Amino acid sequence: MEDAEYFSIVEGTHAVQNPTSPEKLRLVAEYLGLRRGGRLLDIGSGRGWWTVHAATEGCDVTGLEINEYFAAAARRRAAEAGVAERHRIVLGPAAEFAAEPDGYDFATCLGASFALDGYRPTLEHLARTVRPGGRIAVGELHTADGTTSPELPSLTELAHVAAEFDLDVVGVVSADTDDWDRYESRQWLNAREWFDRNPDHPRRHEVLATSRAHRESYLRDERGQLGWSVLVAVVNRGG
Ligand SMILES: C[S@@+](CC[C@H](N)C(=O)[O-])C[C@H]1O[C@@H](n2cnc3c(N)ncnc32)[C@H](O)[C@@H]1O
């Protein structure tokens, strides 16, 4: 039952909806070289910590987000930060947004490559959307130990795929176990507190059971095995 309502509950208080932190995303911003007047497209913006940060740095931001709860939260955050005039969230599937080729200086997708059918199509899309010399950042899952499997690539493989699209990787910012634990724990806590606050909600037990099933697979199979990194790259296009 992991639909929009479920995620709005379990990720309803995360500043960043990924195993990373505002501090680490500030480093991503530095590697991207965000600057006043830069045009930035973000895929799967969530609750908007990243898009609002980019707008605060002076960028003109367009964020694409399918979940209405998250889109509303991001717009609120932008208004509170006083940057609403250069922060736009387009509600709907990212794949339906007609991004102008070469129309942006920066394009980012942090933990949402599934919105564009996976890592490879996402890189292709971002590389086409950003002008030559612009930069992209993609946050993606990979194995923690450098091996590859049919389900999960290694970090090296992610960088090699970027090279296939003439993207020159200039930065990497990776999650550690504390980042993962904080991201996961916040989901369990949100589910539990929501359950306690909503004694009459019809989906109360279902939400808690789903969160507990995720907790079990995280602790049993994933903790220490999953990597997540943001790769930052310059768009070469033959340059
Ligand atoms: C893991 S969260 C990451 C959110 C944000 N980038 C961050 O780092 O905090 C993935 C986001 O992608 C959004 N999403 C999922 N499918 C989408 C789609 N087809 N189009 C646009 N956004 C989508 C989800 O609603 C969610 O907000």
The ligand as a Tripos MOL2 file, in Angstrom:
@<TRIPOS>MOLECULE
LIG
   27    29     1     0     0
SMALL
NO_CHARGES

@<TRIPOS>ATOM
      1 C1         12.9990    9.4570   -2.3220 C.3       1 LIG1
      2 S1         11.9840   10.8650   -2.5730 S.3       1 LIG1
      3 C2         13.2100   12.1320   -2.7760 C.3       1 LIG1
      4 C3         12.6760   13.5240   -2.5870 C.3       1 LIG1
      5 C4         13.7060   14.6420   -2.7110 C.3       1 LIG1
      6 N1         14.4230   14.5770   -3.9750 N.3       1 LIG1
      7 C5         14.6630   14.6250   -1.5540 C.2       1 LIG1
      8 O1         15.8450   14.3130   -1.7730 O.co2     1 LIG1
      9 O2         14.2450   14.9360   -0.4290 O.co2     1 LIG1
     10 C6         11.3850   10.6050   -4.2480 C.3       1 LIG1
     11 C7         10.3850   11.6500   -4.7110 C.3       1 LIG1
     12 O3         10.0270   11.4160   -6.0750 O.3       1 LIG1
     13 C8          8.6260   11.6470   -6.2050 C.3       1 LIG1
     14 N2          8.1320   10.9260   -7.4050 N.ar      1 LIG1
     15 C9          7.8710    9.6010   -7.5220 C.ar      1 LIG1
     16 N3          7.4490    9.3170   -8.7600 N.ar      1 LIG1
     17 C10         7.4380   10.4980   -9.4530 C.ar      1 LIG1
     18 C11         7.0950   10.8670  -10.7910 C.ar      1 LIG1
     19 N4          6.6960    9.9430  -11.6790 N.pl3     1 LIG1
     20 N5          7.2070   12.1640  -11.1480 N.ar      1 LIG1
     21 C12         7.6140   13.1120  -10.2510 C.ar      1 LIG1
     22 N6          7.9520   12.8100   -8.9700 N.ar      1 LIG1
     23 C13         7.8780   11.5350   -8.5800 C.ar      1 LIG1
     24 C14         8.0620   11.1090   -4.9050 C.3       1 LIG1
     25 O4          6.7490   11.5620   -4.6500 O.3       1 LIG1
     26 C15         9.0880   11.6210   -3.9130 C.3       1 LIG1
     27 O5          8.7940   12.9160   -3.4790 O.3       1 LIG1
@<TRIPOS>BOND
     1     1     2 1
     2     2     3 1
     3     2    10 1
     4     3     4 1
     5     4     5 1
     6     5     6 1
     7     5     7 1
     8     7     8 2
     9     7     9 1
    10    10    11 1
    11    11    12 1
    12    11    26 1
    13    12    13 1
    14    13    14 1
    15    13    24 1
    16    14    15 ar
    17    14    23 ar
    18    15    16 ar
    19    16    17 ar
    20    17    18 ar
    21    17    23 ar
    22    18    19 1
    23    18    20 ar
    24    20    21 ar
    25    21    22 ar
    26    22    23 ar
    27    24    25 1
    28    24    26 1
    29    26    27 1
@<TRIPOS>SUBSTRUCTURE
     1 LIG1         1 GROUP 0 **** ****
